[in-house]
Amino acid sequence: MGDKRGDNHSEVTDFILVGIRVQPEFHSLLFLLFLIVYGMVLLGNLSIIGIIVTDPRLNTPMYFFLGNLSVIDLSYCTVIVPKAMVNILAQKKTISFAGCVAQLFLYALFMVTEAFVLAAMAYDRFIAICNPLLYTVRMSRSLCIQLVAGSYLCGWVSSILQICVTFSMSFCASRVIDHFYCDSNPIEKISCSNTFMNKMVSLSLAVIIILPTIVVIVVSYMYIVSTVLKIRSSEGRKKAFSTCSSHLGVVSLLYGTVSFVYLTPPNNPELRKVASVCYILFTPMLNPLIYSLRNKDVKNAVQKVLGKKNILL
């Protein structure tokens, strides 16, 4: 069998990312698709961040969380997409060991942080609708900063644990990762170590960290729906629901695409890659559109900016 003591992860200097398997003649088309969608991600999220920062009318907790959500969407997309685009056209589709560690760390960090920020946004809407008289007291600036900082802290802890268990494995079987970025599941498949501990840590993180965010969102909206249904006027109910529709759309999009990724059969890696593209590219592209089209404040701010540009022209 040979001596495998030297064939562990410390000897690995790089990995090979297989990427999305398409015919060579479609590589340019796939690259163009990634480029266009990534450009829209940059444009949409940077626009949302710029509008929130420059418009004093959007200096509220809801838009503070929305600005941070755009930063997170932009960040995890940037962690993965540029490297994936390079590998689409490259002959040697490699990523260094350190680069793979960094990519998985940042991906896990922003993924978990986004879940907590969405939970904080749900709590914000719960206070705004169910306790409107106490809204300014409950949702103070310091609390909002603490909630976002806590979200990043949870993401940081989660990603460190994920990195520790993933890259403590030995990679004596292969360096070929059957994905277009470094994710824990395809990395497990090329390890010759026992992955039981890795699976247990991933499951524990999901239960301890991700599950509470889902509970907060669901419970918040149960109270919101109960409160809104008590409003007698249809106009009042419509107005109350409209303040939540954008957030609910983003939550549904995020958890829908993430569920699609992780519920995809493991024996169908190509379908899982397509599901990952939906989460990594299309979710951060659509989030700014959802808030722009469904939110009057954002639309008014955009119109104000465009009006100023027209005057200057």
Secondary structure, 3 states (H helix, E strand, C coil): CCCCCCCCHHHCCEEEECCCCCCHHHHHHHHHHHHHHHHHHHHHHHHHHHHHHHCHHHCCHHHHHHHHHHHHHHHHHHHHHHHHHHHHHCCCCEEEHHHHHHHHHHHHHHHHHHHHHHHHHHHHHHHHHHCHHHHHHHCCHHHHHHHHHHHHHHHHHHHHHHHHHHCCCCCCCCCEECCCCCCHHHHHHCCCCCCHHHHHHHHHHHHHHHHHHHHHHHHHHHHHHHHHHCCCCHHHHHHHHHHHHHHHHHHHHHHHHHHHHHHCCCCCHHHHHHHHHHHHHHHHHHHHHHHHHHCHHHHHHHHHHHHHHHHHC
